[in-house]
Amino acid sequence: MLTSRSVRAAVIIAALAVVATPVANAAAKKPAPKPKWHTLTVTAPLSQTEQSTVDSGAPGRTKGDIYVLSAPVRDASGAVIGHYDLACTITDEDAGDGTARALCKSATVLDRRGEIDAVGLAVLVPSPAAGTTLGVLPREAEFAVVGGTGEFTGAHGTVVTSRSDTVRTLRYRYRRG
């Protein structure tokens, strides 16, 4: 026969189980870790950079003209590990001070690793020495990393491209997922 004391004890035990179960479950569930930031730095010697322009409208720099370049990329040891390609389409041929605005897309393909892609708006600066009337990327520019293939699938972050008199350096900072 159940006594009032045993009924009370059963009710207390049941109440504790009801309260303790969600607390224990919440403690057991850990938040998913944030994706890790990765960095990648490659260089492209300017002496090995091929560049060209496409004059798509009236002669001279106009909307729709395209500036393209391609270069092998090297790791810190100097070994060629892939290639870098860039295409910029003029969106504003006179952004002031002889510059032009262009929408640029780049792809860096690394042998056996995949491709990392970036896009952004750049201000092209005059450079008669470069042999183009469209202009070239400034000494430093930043673009958004928007994806890729292989180990760069789902990549997002930024790439800063900087240029000295002899080399272009691409510094990627990205997460996957």
N, C-alpha and C positions, 0 to 999 in steps of 0.2 A: 504494500500500500504506500502511496506517495504521501509524504508529509509536506507541510507547507514549507519547511526548511529545504527539502530536496527540490521542490518546485522552484523556489527562489534561486537556488544554486544553479539549476538548469537554465533559468531565464538569464541570469548574469553571465553564464558561460556562453550562451547563444548570442547575447548582446555583444560581448567582447569579440566573438568570432566575426560578427557582422562588421564591427568597427575595424578590427585588425586586418581583415582580408584586403580591403582597398588600400590601406596604408602600406601593407607589405608589398602589394602589387605595384604601387607607385614607386616605392623604394627600389624595386627590382628593375623597373624600366629606366634605362639610361638614355639621355638624349643622344641622337645620332651625332657622331663627331663631324665637325665642319671639315670640308675638303681642305687638304693641305695645299699651301701655296708652293708653286714650283718656279724656278728661274732657269733661264736658258740664255746664254750669250754666244752669238756667232758674229763673225766678221766677214765682210766682202771687200776685197781689195779693189779700189777704184780703177786700177790699171787693167783689171780683168772684167770690168763692167761694160756690157754692151748696152747702148741706149739708142732710142730712135723716137721720132715724132710722126704723128699722122695729122696732116692739116686737112680737116674734114669740111671746112667751109671756105669763106673768103680767105685770100692770102693773109698770112700773119696769124697772130694768136686770137682765136675766137672761140666762143662756146662750142663744145663738142670736140675740140682738138684733143689728141691723146698723146701722152708722154709715157713711154714704156722703158723698162730696163730689166736686165737679167744679169746675174753674176753668180759664180760659185761661192759657197759659204764655207768658212773654215772654223774649226774648234780652237781652243786655247793653244794647242800644240802646233797649229798651223796646217793640220791635215784637212783636206777637202772632205766635207761630210754631207754635201748636198748642194742645193742651189736656191736662190732668192729671185723672185719675179715680182715686178710692181707695174701696175698700170694706173695712170691718173688721167681723168677726163676733166677738161676745163669746164667749170660751171659759171665762173665770172672772170672774164678776160682782163678786167681792170679793177682790181681790188685796192688800188692806190699804191703810190711809190714804185710803180713798175711791176708790182706783184700781181699774181692771179690766184684765184681759189680753184681748187680741183678736188674732186672726189676720188680717193685713191683706194685700191685694193691690192693687198700683197699676199703672197703665198711663199712660205719657206718650207722646202721639202728636204727632210733629213733622211739620208739613206737608211733603210731598214727600220725607221722609227715612225714615219708618217709625215703629214703636212700640217702646218699651223697657219691659220688664216687671220688677217687683220684688215680693217677698213677704217676710213676716217676722212675728214676734210682737212686739206693741207693748203698752206699758202706757198705757192711756188715763187722762188726769188730769181731775178735775172742772173744769168751766168753765161756770158759770151764765150768763156773758155770751155764750157761744156758742149758747145756746138749746137745748142738748141735755142730757138726763139721763145719757147714756151716757158722756160725757167726750170729750176730744179728744186728738189726738196731743200728746206733750210738746213742749217747746221744741225738742228735738233728738232724732231717732231714726235708726237705721241699719237698712237692709234689704238683702237679697241681690238682686242683679240676676240674673235667671234666664232671660233670653232676649229675643226681640223679633222684629220683622219688618223688611224693607228693610235699611238699613245697620246695623241692630242684630241681625240674624239671628245666632244663636250667642253673643250677648253674655253675659258673666258677670263679676261684680264686686260693687260695693256702691253704694248711694245713701244719702247722708246728707240728711235733710230737717230743716231748721231753720226756726223760726218767730219772727218779731219781732211787734210790735204791728200791723204793716201788711202784711207780705209773708211768704210761705213760699218758701224757697229750696231747690231740689233740686240737689245736687251728685253727679253720677254719675261713677264711675271704673270702667271696664270694659275687657275684652278681647273680641275676637271670635275664634271658632274653638276 
